[in-house]
């Protein structure tokens, strides 16, 4: 792990160690992401009703998350014995 990655991980752990309600802390980001998907749908289909736009936005979000989940994960460097390199 690089020093930048380690510093970022430590920062995140410290932050979450001081956050009793993670759901409330991440609500603004989740709301912004949902609004982004909705804006995309409304730009493509300007005359669509709100309920249908919400369904399409949710489908796009789920497709995006599925795409991310299927990306290959980076593997840590291993030696020929399968042990983590020193």
SEPAVO-743904 format. One record per atom (N, C-alpha, C): residue in one letter; atom name; x, y, z. Coordinates in nm, 2 decimals. Layout:
REM residues N
<atom><resn>A</resn><name>CA</name><c1>X</c1><c2>Y</c2><c3>Z</c3></atom>
...
***
This chain:
REM residues 86
<atom><resn>X</resn><name>N</name><c1>0.09</c1><c2>-0.12</c2><c3>0.00</c3></atom>
<atom><resn>X</resn><name>CA</name><c1>0.00</c1><c2>0.00</c2><c3>0.00</c3></atom>
<atom><resn>X</resn><name>C</name><c1>0.09</c1><c2>0.12</c2><c3>0.00</c3></atom>
<atom><resn>X</resn><name>N</name><c1>0.06</c1><c2>0.22</c2><c3>-0.09</c3></atom>
<atom><resn>X</resn><name>CA</name><c1>0.14</c1><c2>0.34</c2><c3>-0.09</c3></atom>
<atom><resn>X</resn><name>C</name><c1>0.12</c1><c2>0.43</c2><c3>0.03</c3></atom>
<atom><resn>X</resn><name>N</name><c1>0.20</c1><c2>0.52</c2><c3>0.05</c3></atom>
<atom><resn>X</resn><name>CA</name><c1>0.19</c1><c2>0.61</c2><c3>0.17</c3></atom>
<atom><resn>X</resn><name>C</name><c1>0.06</c1><c2>0.70</c2><c3>0.15</c3></atom>
<atom><resn>X</resn><name>N</name><c1>0.03</c1><c2>0.73</c2><c3>0.02</c3></atom>
<atom><resn>X</resn><name>CA</name><c1>-0.09</c1><c2>0.81</c2><c3>0.00</c3></atom>
<atom><resn>X</resn><name>C</name><c1>-0.22</c1><c2>0.73</c2><c3>0.03</c3></atom>
<atom><resn>X</resn><name>N</name><c1>-0.21</c1><c2>0.60</c2><c3>-0.01</c3></atom>
<atom><resn>X</resn><name>CA</name><c1>-0.33</c1><c2>0.52</c2><c3>0.01</c3></atom>
<atom><resn>X</resn><name>C</name><c1>-0.34</c1><c2>0.49</c2><c3>0.16</c3></atom>
<atom><resn>X</resn><name>N</name><c1>-0.23</c1><c2>0.47</c2><c3>0.23</c3></atom>
<atom><resn>X</resn><name>CA</name><c1>-0.24</c1><c2>0.45</c2><c3>0.37</c3></atom>
<atom><resn>X</resn><name>C</name><c1>-0.29</c1><c2>0.57</c2><c3>0.45</c3></atom>
<atom><resn>X</resn><name>N</name><c1>-0.24</c1><c2>0.69</c2><c3>0.41</c3></atom>
<atom><resn>X</resn><name>CA</name><c1>-0.29</c1><c2>0.81</c2><c3>0.47</c3></atom>
<atom><resn>X</resn><name>C</name><c1>-0.44</c1><c2>0.83</c2><c3>0.45</c3></atom>
<atom><resn>X</resn><name>N</name><c1>-0.49</c1><c2>0.80</c2><c3>0.33</c3></atom>
<atom><resn>X</resn><name>CA</name><c1>-0.63</c1><c2>0.81</c2><c3>0.30</c3></atom>
<atom><resn>X</resn><name>C</name><c1>-0.71</c1><c2>0.72</c2><c3>0.38</c3></atom>
<atom><resn>X</resn><name>N</name><c1>-0.66</c1><c2>0.59</c2><c3>0.39</c3></atom>
<atom><resn>X</resn><name>CA</name><c1>-0.73</c1><c2>0.49</c2><c3>0.47</c3></atom>
<atom><resn>X</resn><name>C</name><c1>-0.74</c1><c2>0.53</c2><c3>0.62</c3></atom>
<atom><resn>X</resn><name>N</name><c1>-0.63</c1><c2>0.58</c2><c3>0.67</c3></atom>
<atom><resn>X</resn><name>CA</name><c1>-0.63</c1><c2>0.63</c2><c3>0.81</c3></atom>
<atom><resn>X</resn><name>C</name><c1>-0.73</c1><c2>0.74</c2><c3>0.83</c3></atom>
<atom><resn>X</resn><name>N</name><c1>-0.73</c1><c2>0.84</c2><c3>0.73</c3></atom>
<atom><resn>X</resn><name>CA</name><c1>-0.82</c1><c2>0.95</c2><c3>0.74</c3></atom>
<atom><resn>X</resn><name>C</name><c1>-0.96</c1><c2>0.90</c2><c3>0.74</c3></atom>
<atom><resn>X</resn><name>N</name><c1>-0.99</c1><c2>0.81</c2><c3>0.66</c3></atom>
<atom><resn>X</resn><name>CA</name><c1>-1.13</c1><c2>0.76</c2><c3>0.65</c3></atom>
<atom><resn>X</resn><name>C</name><c1>-1.17</c1><c2>0.69</c2><c3>0.78</c3></atom>
<atom><resn>X</resn><name>N</name><c1>-1.08</c1><c2>0.61</c2><c3>0.83</c3></atom>
<atom><resn>X</resn><name>CA</name><c1>-1.11</c1><c2>0.53</c2><c3>0.95</c3></atom>
<atom><resn>X</resn><name>C</name><c1>-1.13</c1><c2>0.63</c2><c3>1.07</c3></atom>
<atom><resn>X</resn><name>N</name><c1>-1.04</c1><c2>0.73</c2><c3>1.08</c3></atom>
<atom><resn>X</resn><name>CA</name><c1>-1.06</c1><c2>0.83</c2><c3>1.18</c3></atom>
<atom><resn>X</resn><name>C</name><c1>-1.20</c1><c2>0.90</c2><c3>1.17</c3></atom>
<atom><resn>X</resn><name>N</name><c1>-1.23</c1><c2>0.94</c2><c3>1.05</c3></atom>
<atom><resn>X</resn><name>CA</name><c1>-1.36</c1><c2>1.00</c2><c3>1.03</c3></atom>
<atom><resn>X</resn><name>C</name><c1>-1.48</c1><c2>0.92</c2><c3>1.07</c3></atom>
<atom><resn>X</resn><name>N</name><c1>-1.48</c1><c2>0.79</c2><c3>1.03</c3></atom>
<atom><resn>X</resn><name>CA</name><c1>-1.59</c1><c2>0.70</c2><c3>1.06</c3></atom>
<atom><resn>X</resn><name>C</name><c1>-1.58</c1><c2>0.67</c2><c3>1.21</c3></atom>
<atom><resn>X</resn><name>N</name><c1>-1.47</c1><c2>0.68</c2><c3>1.27</c3></atom>
<atom><resn>X</resn><name>CA</name><c1>-1.46</c1><c2>0.65</c2><c3>1.42</c3></atom>
<atom><resn>X</resn><name>C</name><c1>-1.52</c1><c2>0.77</c2><c3>1.50</c3></atom>
<atom><resn>X</resn><name>N</name><c1>-1.55</c1><c2>0.88</c2><c3>1.43</c3></atom>
<atom><resn>X</resn><name>CA</name><c1>-1.61</c1><c2>0.99</c2><c3>1.50</c3></atom>
<atom><resn>X</resn><name>C</name><c1>-1.75</c1><c2>1.02</c2><c3>1.45</c3></atom>
<atom><resn>X</resn><name>N</name><c1>-1.81</c1><c2>0.93</c2><c3>1.37</c3></atom>
<atom><resn>X</resn><name>CA</name><c1>-1.94</c1><c2>0.94</c2><c3>1.31</c3></atom>
<atom><resn>X</resn><name>C</name><c1>-2.03</c1><c2>0.84</c2><c3>1.36</c3></atom>
<atom><resn>X</resn><name>N</name><c1>-2.12</c1><c2>0.88</c2><c3>1.45</c3></atom>
<atom><resn>X</resn><name>CA</name><c1>-2.22</c1><c2>0.78</c2><c3>1.51</c3></atom>
<atom><resn>X</resn><name>C</name><c1>-2.33</c1><c2>0.73</c2><c3>1.41</c3></atom>
<atom><resn>X</resn><name>N</name><c1>-2.37</c1><c2>0.82</c2><c3>1.32</c3></atom>
<atom><resn>X</resn><name>CA</name><c1>-2.47</c1><c2>0.79</c2><c3>1.23</c3></atom>
<atom><resn>X</resn><name>C</name><c1>-2.42</c1><c2>0.80</c2><c3>1.08</c3></atom>
<atom><resn>X</resn><name>N</name><c1>-2.38</c1><c2>0.69</c2><c3>1.03</c3></atom>
<atom><resn>X</resn><name>CA</name><c1>-2.32</c1><c2>0.69</c2><c3>0.90</c3></atom>
<atom><resn>X</resn><name>C</name><c1>-2.42</c1><c2>0.72</c2><c3>0.79</c3></atom>
<atom><resn>X</resn><name>N</name><c1>-2.54</c1><c2>0.67</c2><c3>0.81</c3></atom>
<atom><resn>X</resn><name>CA</name><c1>-2.65</c1><c2>0.70</c2><c3>0.72</c3></atom>
<atom><resn>X</resn><name>C</name><c1>-2.67</c1><c2>0.85</c2><c3>0.70</c3></atom>
<atom><resn>X</resn><name>N</name><c1>-2.68</c1><c2>0.92</c2><c3>0.81</c3></atom>
<atom><resn>X</resn><name>CA</name><c1>-2.70</c1><c2>1.06</c2><c3>0.80</c3></atom>
<atom><resn>X</resn><name>C</name><c1>-2.58</c1><c2>1.13</c2><c3>0.74</c3></atom>
<atom><resn>X</resn><name>N</name><c1>-2.46</c1><c2>1.08</c2><c3>0.77</c3></atom>
<atom><resn>X</resn><name>CA</name><c1>-2.34</c1><c2>1.15</c2><c3>0.72</c3></atom>
<atom><resn>X</resn><name>C</name><c1>-2.33</c1><c2>1.13</c2><c3>0.57</c3></atom>
<atom><resn>X</resn><name>N</name><c1>-2.38</c1><c2>1.02</c2><c3>0.51</c3></atom>
<atom><resn>X</resn><name>CA</name><c1>-2.37</c1><c2>1.00</c2><c3>0.37</c3></atom>
<atom><resn>X</resn><name>C</name><c1>-2.49</c1><c2>1.04</c2><c3>0.29</c3></atom>
<atom><resn>X</resn><name>N</name><c1>-2.59</c1><c2>1.08</c2><c3>0.36</c3></atom>
<atom><resn>X</resn><name>CA</name><c1>-2.72</c1><c2>1.12</c2><c3>0.29</c3></atom>
<atom><resn>X</resn><name>C</name><c1>-2.70</c1><c2>1.23</c2><c3>0.18</c3></atom>
<atom><resn>X</resn><name>N</name><c1>-2.63</c1><c2>1.33</c2><c3>0.21</c3></atom>
<atom><resn>X</resn><name>CA</name><c1>-2.61</c1><c2>1.43</c2><c3>0.10</c3></atom>
<atom><resn>X</resn><name>C</name><c1>-2.55</c1><c2>1.38</c2><c3>-0.03</c3></atom>
<atom><resn>X</resn><name>N</name><c1>-2.45</c1><c2>1.29</c2><c3>-0.01</c3></atom>
<atom><resn>X</resn><name>CA</name><c1>-2.38</c1><c2>1.23</c2><c3>-0.13</c3></atom>
<atom><resn>X</resn><name>C</name><c1>-2.48</c1><c2>1.13</c2><c3>-0.20</c3></atom>
<atom><resn>X</resn><name>N</name><c1>-2.56</c1><c2>1.06</c2><c3>-0.13</c3></atom>
<atom><resn>X</resn><name>CA</name><c1>-2.66</c1><c2>0.97</c2><c3>-0.19</c3></atom>
<atom><resn>X</resn><name>C</name><c1>-2.76</c1><c2>1.05</c2><c3>-0.27</c3></atom>
<atom><resn>X</resn><name>N</name><c1>-2.81</c1><c2>1.16</c2><c3>-0.20</c3></atom>
<atom><resn>X</resn><name>CA</name><c1>-2.91</c1><c2>1.24</c2><c3>-0.27</c3></atom>
<atom><resn>X</resn><name>C</name><c1>-2.85</c1><c2>1.30</c2><c3>-0.40</c3></atom>
<atom><resn>X</resn><name>N</name><c1>-2.73</c1><c2>1.35</c2><c3>-0.39</c3></atom>
<atom><resn>X</resn><name>CA</name><c1>-2.67</c1><c2>1.41</c2><c3>-0.51</c3></atom>
<atom><resn>X</resn><name>C</name><c1>-2.65</c1><c2>1.31</c2><c3>-0.62</c3></atom>
<atom><resn>X</resn><name>N</name><c1>-2.62</c1><c2>1.19</c2><c3>-0.59</c3></atom>
<atom><resn>X</resn><name>CA</name><c1>-2.60</c1><c2>1.08</c2><c3>-0.69</c3></atom>
<atom><resn>X</resn><name>C</name><c1>-2.74</c1><c2>1.05</c2><c3>-0.75</c3></atom>
<atom><resn>X</resn><name>N</name><c1>-2.84</c1><c2>1.04</c2><c3>-0.67</c3></atom>
<atom><resn>X</resn><name>CA</name><c1>-2.98</c1><c2>1.01</c2><c3>-0.72</c3></atom>
<atom><resn>X</resn><name>C</name><c1>-3.02</c1><c2>1.13</c2><c3>-0.82</c3></atom>
<atom><resn>X</resn><name>N</name><c1>-2.99</c1><c2>1.25</c2><c3>-0.78</c3></atom>
<atom><resn>X</resn><name>CA</name><c1>-3.03</c1><c2>1.36</c2><c3>-0.86</c3></atom>
<atom><resn>X</resn><name>C</name><c1>-2.96</c1><c2>1.36</c2><c3>-0.99</c3></atom>
<atom><resn>X</resn><name>N</name><c1>-2.83</c1><c2>1.32</c2><c3>-0.99</c3></atom>
<atom><resn>X</resn><name>CA</name><c1>-2.76</c1><c2>1.31</c2><c3>-1.11</c3></atom>
<atom><resn>X</resn><name>C</name><c1>-2.82</c1><c2>1.21</c2><c3>-1.21</c3></atom>
<atom><resn>X</resn><name>N</name><c1>-2.86</c1><c2>1.09</c2><c3>-1.16</c3></atom>
<atom><resn>X</resn><name>CA</name><c1>-2.92</c1><c2>0.99</c2><c3>-1.25</c3></atom>
<atom><resn>X</resn><name>C</name><c1>-3.06</c1><c2>1.05</c2><c3>-1.30</c3></atom>
<atom><resn>X</resn><name>N</name><c1>-3.13</c1><c2>1.12</c2><c3>-1.22</c3></atom>
<atom><resn>X</resn><name>CA</name><c1>-3.26</c1><c2>1.17</c2><c3>-1.26</c3></atom>
<atom><resn>X</resn><name>C</name><c1>-3.24</c1><c2>1.28</c2><c3>-1.37</c3></atom>
<atom><resn>X</resn><name>N</name><c1>-3.14</c1><c2>1.37</c2><c3>-1.35</c3></atom>
<atom><resn>X</resn><name>CA</name><c1>-3.11</c1><c2>1.47</c2><c3>-1.45</c3></atom>
<atom><resn>X</resn><name>C</name><c1>-3.08</c1><c2>1.41</c2><c3>-1.58</c3></atom>
<atom><resn>X</resn><name>N</name><c1>-3.00</c1><c2>1.30</c2><c3>-1.58</c3></atom>
<atom><resn>X</resn><name>CA</name><c1>-2.96</c1><c2>1.23</c2><c3>-1.71</c3></atom>
<atom><resn>X</resn><name>C</name><c1>-3.09</c1><c2>1.19</c2><c3>-1.78</c3></atom>
<atom><resn>X</resn><name>N</name><c1>-3.18</c1><c2>1.12</c2><c3>-1.71</c3></atom>
<atom><resn>X</resn><name>CA</name><c1>-3.30</c1><c2>1.07</c2><c3>-1.77</c3></atom>
<atom><resn>X</resn><name>C</name><c1>-3.39</c1><c2>1.18</c2><c3>-1.82</c3></atom>
<atom><resn>X</resn><name>N</name><c1>-3.40</c1><c2>1.29</c2><c3>-1.74</c3></atom>
<atom><resn>X</resn><name>CA</name><c1>-3.49</c1><c2>1.40</c2><c3>-1.78</c3></atom>
<atom><resn>X</resn><name>C</name><c1>-3.43</c1><c2>1.47</c2><c3>-1.90</c3></atom>
<atom><resn>X</resn><name>N</name><c1>-3.30</c1><c2>1.48</c2><c3>-1.91</c3></atom>
<atom><resn>X</resn><name>CA</name><c1>-3.24</c1><c2>1.54</c2><c3>-2.03</c3></atom>
<atom><resn>X</resn><name>C</name><c1>-3.26</c1><c2>1.46</c2><c3>-2.16</c3></atom>
<atom><resn>X</resn><name>N</name><c1>-3.26</c1><c2>1.32</c2><c3>-2.14</c3></atom>
<atom><resn>X</resn><name>CA</name><c1>-3.29</c1><c2>1.24</c2><c3>-2.26</c3></atom>
<atom><resn>X</resn><name>C</name><c1>-3.44</c1><c2>1.23</c2><c3>-2.29</c3></atom>
<atom><resn>X</resn><name>N</name><c1>-3.52</c1><c2>1.23</c2><c3>-2.19</c3></atom>
<atom><resn>X</resn><name>CA</name><c1>-3.67</c1><c2>1.22</c2><c3>-2.21</c3></atom>
<atom><resn>X</resn><name>C</name><c1>-3.74</c1><c2>1.34</c2><c3>-2.14</c3></atom>
<atom><resn>X</resn><name>N</name><c1>-3.73</c1><c2>1.46</c2><c3>-2.20</c3></atom>
<atom><resn>X</resn><name>CA</name><c1>-3.78</c1><c2>1.58</c2><c3>-2.13</c3></atom>
<atom><resn>X</resn><name>C</name><c1>-3.93</c1><c2>1.57</c2><c3>-2.10</c3></atom>
<atom><resn>X</resn><name>N</name><c1>-4.01</c1><c2>1.50</c2><c3>-2.17</c3></atom>
<atom><resn>X</resn><name>CA</name><c1>-4.16</c1><c2>1.50</c2><c3>-2.15</c3></atom>
<atom><resn>X</resn><name>C</name><c1>-4.20</c1><c2>1.38</c2><c3>-2.06</c3></atom>
<atom><resn>X</resn><name>N</name><c1>-4.11</c1><c2>1.31</c2><c3>-2.00</c3></atom>
<atom><resn>X</resn><name>CA</name><c1>-4.15</c1><c2>1.19</c2><c3>-1.92</c3></atom>
<atom><resn>X</resn><name>C</name><c1>-4.21</c1><c2>1.23</c2><c3>-1.79</c3></atom>
<atom><resn>X</resn><name>N</name><c1>-4.30</c1><c2>1.15</c2><c3>-1.73</c3></atom>
<atom><resn>X</resn><name>CA</name><c1>-4.36</c1><c2>1.18</c2><c3>-1.60</c3></atom>
<atom><resn>X</resn><name>C</name><c1>-4.26</c1><c2>1.15</c2><c3>-1.49</c3></atom>
<atom><resn>X</resn><name>N</name><c1>-4.28</c1><c2>1.21</c2><c3>-1.37</c3></atom>
<atom><resn>X</resn><name>CA</name><c1>-4.18</c1><c2>1.19</c2><c3>-1.26</c3></atom>
<atom><resn>X</resn><name>C</name><c1>-4.17</c1><c2>1.05</c2><c3>-1.22</c3></atom>
<atom><resn>X</resn><name>N</name><c1>-4.28</c1><c2>0.98</c2><c3>-1.20</c3></atom>
<atom><resn>X</resn><name>CA</name><c1>-4.27</c1><c2>0.84</c2><c3>-1.15</c3></atom>
<atom><resn>X</resn><name>C</name><c1>-4.18</c1><c2>0.75</c2><c3>-1.25</c3></atom>
<atom><resn>X</resn><name>N</name><c1>-4.21</c1><c2>0.77</c2><c3>-1.38</c3></atom>
<atom><resn>X</resn><name>CA</name><c1>-4.13</c1><c2>0.69</c2><c3>-1.48</c3></atom>
<atom><resn>X</resn><name>C</name><c1>-3.99</c1><c2>0.73</c2><c3>-1.48</c3></atom>
<atom><resn>X</resn><name>N</name><c1>-3.96</c1><c2>0.86</c2><c3>-1.47</c3></atom>
<atom><resn>X</resn><name>CA</name><c1>-3.83</c1><c2>0.91</c2><c3>-1.46</c3></atom>
<atom><resn>X</resn><name>C</name><c1>-3.75</c1><c2>0.85</c2><c3>-1.34</c3></atom>
<atom><resn>X</resn><name>N</name><c1>-3.82</c1><c2>0.84</c2><c3>-1.23</c3></atom>
<atom><resn>X</resn><name>CA</name><c1>-3.75</c1><c2>0.79</c2><c3>-1.11</c3></atom>
<atom><resn>X</resn><name>C</name><c1>-3.72</c1><c2>0.64</c2><c3>-1.13</c3></atom>
<atom><resn>X</resn><name>N</name><c1>-3.81</c1><c2>0.57</c2><c3>-1.20</c3></atom>
<atom><resn>X</resn><name>CA</name><c1>-3.78</c1><c2>0.42</c2><c3>-1.23</c3></atom>
<atom><resn>X</resn><name>C</name><c1>-3.66</c1><c2>0.41</c2><c3>-1.32</c3></atom>
<atom><resn>X</resn><name>N</name><c1>-3.66</c1><c2>0.49</c2><c3>-1.42</c3></atom>
<atom><resn>X</resn><name>CA</name><c1>-3.55</c1><c2>0.48</c2><c3>-1.52</c3></atom>
<atom><resn>X</resn><name>C</name><c1>-3.41</c1><c2>0.52</c2><c3>-1.45</c3></atom>
<atom><resn>X</resn><name>N</name><c1>-3.42</c1><c2>0.63</c2><c3>-1.37</c3></atom>
<atom><resn>X</resn><name>CA</name><c1>-3.30</c1><c2>0.67</c2><c3>-1.30</c3></atom>
<atom><resn>X</resn><name>C</name><c1>-3.25</c1><c2>0.56</c2><c3>-1.20</c3></atom>
<atom><resn>X</resn><name>N</name><c1>-3.34</c1><c2>0.49</c2><c3>-1.13</c3></atom>
<atom><resn>X</resn><name>CA</name><c1>-3.30</c1><c2>0.38</c2><c3>-1.05</c3></atom>
<atom><resn>X</resn><name>C</name><c1>-3.24</c1><c2>0.27</c2><c3>-1.13</c3></atom>
<atom><resn>X</resn><name>N</name><c1>-3.29</c1><c2>0.24</c2><c3>-1.24</c3></atom>
<atom><resn>X</resn><name>CA</name><c1>-3.24</c1><c2>0.13</c2><c3>-1.33</c3></atom>
<atom><resn>X</resn><name>C</name><c1>-3.10</c1><c2>0.17</c2><c3>-1.37</c3></atom>
<atom><resn>X</resn><name>N</name><c1>-3.08</c1><c2>0.29</c2><c3>-1.41</c3></atom>
<atom><resn>X</resn><name>CA</name><c1>-2.94</c1><c2>0.33</c2><c3>-1.45</c3></atom>
<atom><resn>X</resn><name>C</name><c1>-2.84</c1><c2>0.32</c2><c3>-1.34</c3></atom>
<atom><resn>X</resn><name>N</name><c1>-2.89</c1><c2>0.36</c2><c3>-1.22</c3></atom>
<atom><resn>X</resn><name>CA</name><c1>-2.80</c1><c2>0.35</c2><c3>-1.10</c3></atom>
<atom><resn>X</resn><name>C</name><c1>-2.76</c1><c2>0.21</c2><c3>-1.08</c3></atom>
<atom><resn>X</resn><name>N</name><c1>-2.86</c1><c2>0.12</c2><c3>-1.08</c3></atom>
<atom><resn>X</resn><name>CA</name><c1>-2.83</c1><c2>-0.02</c2><c3>-1.06</c3></atom>
<atom><resn>X</resn><name>C</name><c1>-2.74</c1><c2>-0.08</c2><c3>-1.16</c3></atom>
<atom><resn>X</resn><name>N</name><c1>-2.76</c1><c2>-0.04</c2><c3>-1.29</c3></atom>
<atom><resn>X</resn><name>CA</name><c1>-2.67</c1><c2>-0.09</c2><c3>-1.40</c3></atom>
<atom><resn>X</resn><name>C</name><c1>-2.53</c1><c2>-0.04</c2><c3>-1.37</c3></atom>
<atom><resn>X</resn><name>N</name><c1>-2.51</c1><c2>0.08</c2><c3>-1.33</c3></atom>
<atom><resn>X</resn><name>CA</name><c1>-2.38</c1><c2>0.14</c2><c3>-1.30</c3></atom>
<atom><resn>X</resn><name>C</name><c1>-2.31</c1><c2>0.06</c2><c3>-1.18</c3></atom>
<atom><resn>X</resn><name>N</name><c1>-2.39</c1><c2>0.03</c2><c3>-1.08</c3></atom>
<atom><resn>X</resn><name>CA</name><c1>-2.33</c1><c2>-0.04</c2><c3>-0.96</c3></atom>
<atom><resn>X</resn><name>C</name><c1>-2.30</c1><c2>-0.18</c2><c3>-1.00</c3></atom>
<atom><resn>X</resn><name>N</name><c1>-2.38</c1><c2>-0.24</c2><c3>-1.09</c3></atom>
<atom><resn>X</resn><name>CA</name><c1>-2.35</c1><c2>-0.38</c2><c3>-1.13</c3></atom>
<atom><resn>X</resn><name>C</name><c1>-2.22</c1><c2>-0.38</c2><c3>-1.21</c3></atom>
<atom><resn>X</resn><name>N</name><c1>-2.21</c1><c2>-0.28</c2><c3>-1.30</c3></atom>
<atom><resn>X</resn><name>CA</name><c1>-2.08</c1><c2>-0.26</c2><c3>-1.38</c3></atom>
<atom><resn>X</resn><name>C</name><c1>-1.96</c1><c2>-0.25</c2><c3>-1.29</c3></atom>
<atom><resn>X</resn><name>N</name><c1>-1.97</c1><c2>-0.17</c2><c3>-1.19</c3></atom>
<atom><resn>X</resn><name>CA</name><c1>-1.86</c1><c2>-0.15</c2><c3>-1.09</c3></atom>
<atom><resn>X</resn><name>C</name><c1>-1.83</c1><c2>-0.28</c2><c3>-1.02</c3></atom>
<atom><resn>X</resn><name>N</name><c1>-1.93</c1><c2>-0.35</c2><c3>-0.98</c3></atom>
<atom><resn>X</resn><name>CA</name><c1>-1.91</c1><c2>-0.47</c2><c3>-0.90</c3></atom>
<atom><resn>X</resn><name>C</name><c1>-1.84</c1><c2>-0.58</c2><c3>-0.99</c3></atom>
<atom><resn>X</resn><name>N</name><c1>-1.86</c1><c2>-0.57</c2><c3>-1.12</c3></atom>
<atom><resn>X</resn><name>CA</name><c1>-1.80</c1><c2>-0.68</c2><c3>-1.21</c3></atom>
<atom><resn>X</resn><name>C</name><c1>-1.66</c1><c2>-0.64</c2><c3>-1.25</c3></atom>
<atom><resn>X</resn><name>N</name><c1>-1.61</c1><c2>-0.52</c2><c3>-1.21</c3></atom>
<atom><resn>X</resn><name>CA</name><c1>-1.47</c1><c2>-0.49</c2><c3>-1.25</c3></atom>
<atom><resn>X</resn><name>C</name><c1>-1.37</c1><c2>-0.58</c2><c3>-1.17</c3></atom>
<atom><resn>X</resn><name>N</name><c1>-1.26</c1><c2>-0.61</c2><c3>-1.24</c3></atom>
<atom><resn>X</resn><name>CA</name><c1>-1.16</c1><c2>-0.69</c2><c3>-1.17</c3></atom>
<atom><resn>X</resn><name>C</name><c1>-1.10</c1><c2>-0.61</c2><c3>-1.05</c3></atom>
<atom><resn>X</resn><name>N</name><c1>-1.07</c1><c2>-0.69</c2><c3>-0.94</c3></atom>
<atom><resn>X</resn><name>CA</name><c1>-1.01</c1><c2>-0.62</c2><c3>-0.83</c3></atom>
<atom><resn>X</resn><name>C</name><c1>-0.86</c1><c2>-0.63</c2><c3>-0.84</c3></atom>
<atom><resn>X</resn><name>N</name><c1>-0.79</c1><c2>-0.53</c2><c3>-0.79</c3></atom>
<atom><resn>X</resn><name>CA</name><c1>-0.64</c1><c2>-0.53</c2><c3>-0.80</c3></atom>
<atom><resn>X</resn><name>C</name><c1>-0.59</c1><c2>-0.64</c2><c3>-0.70</c3></atom>
<atom><resn>X</resn><name>N</name><c1>-0.49</c1><c2>-0.71</c2><c3>-0.74</c3></atom>
<atom><resn>X</resn><name>CA</name><c1>-0.44</c1><c2>-0.82</c2><c3>-0.65</c3></atom>
<atom><resn>X</resn><name>C</name><c1>-0.31</c1><c2>-0.76</c2><c3>-0.59</c3></atom>
<atom><resn>X</resn><name>N</name><c1>-0.29</c1><c2>-0.80</c2><c3>-0.47</c3></atom>
<atom><resn>X</resn><name>CA</name><c1>-0.16</c1><c2>-0.76</c2><c3>-0.40</c3></atom>
<atom><resn>X</resn><name>C</name><c1>-0.05</c1><c2>-0.84</c2><c3>-0.46</c3></atom>
<atom><resn>X</resn><name>N</name><c1>0.07</c1><c2>-0.79</c2><c3>-0.46</c3></atom>
<atom><resn>X</resn><name>CA</name><c1>0.19</c1><c2>-0.85</c2><c3>-0.52</c3></atom>
<atom><resn>X</resn><name>C</name><c1>0.21</c1><c2>-0.98</c2><c3>-0.43</c3></atom>
<atom><resn>X</resn><name>N</name><c1>0.23</c1><c2>-1.09</c2><c3>-0.50</c3></atom>
<atom><resn>X</resn><name>CA</name><c1>0.26</c1><c2>-1.22</c2><c3>-0.44</c3></atom>
<atom><resn>X</resn><name>C</name><c1>0.39</c1><c2>-1.28</c2><c3>-0.50</c3></atom>
<atom><resn>X</resn><name>N</name><c1>0.45</c1><c2>-1.35</c2><c3>-0.42</c3></atom>
<atom><resn>X</resn><name>CA</name><c1>0.57</c1><c2>-1.42</c2><c3>-0.46</c3></atom>
<atom><resn>X</resn><name>C</name><c1>0.53</c1><c2>-1.55</c2><c3>-0.53</c3></atom>
<atom><resn>X</resn><name>N</name><c1>0.63</c1><c2>-1.63</c2><c3>-0.57</c3></atom>
<atom><resn>X</resn><name>CA</name><c1>0.59</c1><c2>-1.76</c2><c3>-0.64</c3></atom>
<atom><resn>X</resn><name>C</name><c1>0.53</c1><c2>-1.86</c2><c3>-0.55</c3></atom>
<atom><resn>X</resn><name>N</name><c1>0.55</c1><c2>-1.84</c2><c3>-0.42</c3></atom>
<atom><resn>X</resn><name>CA</name><c1>0.49</c1><c2>-1.94</c2><c3>-0.33</c3></atom>
<atom><resn>X</resn><name>C</name><c1>0.34</c1><c2>-1.90</c2><c3>-0.29</c3></atom>
<atom><resn>X</resn><name>N</name><c1>0.30</c1><c2>-1.78</c2><c3>-0.35</c3></atom>
<atom><resn>X</resn><name>CA</name><c1>0.17</c1><c2>-1.74</c2><c3>-0.31</c3></atom>
<atom><resn>X</resn><name>C</name><c1>0.16</c1><c2>-1.65</c2><c3>-0.19</c3></atom>
<atom><resn>X</resn><name>N</name><c1>0.28</c1><c2>-1.64</c2><c3>-0.12</c3></atom>
<atom><resn>X</resn><name>CA</name><c1>0.29</c1><c2>-1.55</c2><c3>-0.01</c3></atom>
<atom><resn>X</resn><name>C</name><c1>0.30</c1><c2>-1.41</c2><c3>-0.05</c3></atom>
<atom><resn>X</resn><name>N</name><c1>0.25</c1><c2>-1.32</c2><c3>0.04</c3></atom>
<atom><resn>X</resn><name>CA</name><c1>0.26</c1><c2>-1.18</c2><c3>0.01</c3></atom>
<atom><resn>X</resn><name>C</name><c1>0.41</c1><c2>-1.14</c2><c3>0.01</c3></atom>
<atom><resn>X</resn><name>N</name><c1>0.45</c1><c2>-1.06</c2><c3>-0.09</c3></atom>
<atom><resn>X</resn><name>CA</name><c1>0.58</c1><c2>-1.01</c2><c3>-0.10</c3></atom>
<atom><resn>X</resn><name>C</name><c1>0.62</c1><c2>-0.92</c2><c3>0.01</c3></atom>
<atom><resn>X</resn><name>N</name><c1>0.74</c1><c2>-0.92</c2><c3>0.05</c3></atom>
<atom><resn>X</resn><name>CA</name><c1>0.79</c1><c2>-0.84</c2><c3>0.16</c3></atom>
<atom><resn>X</resn><name>C</name><c1>0.82</c1><c2>-0.70</c2><c3>0.12</c3></atom>
***
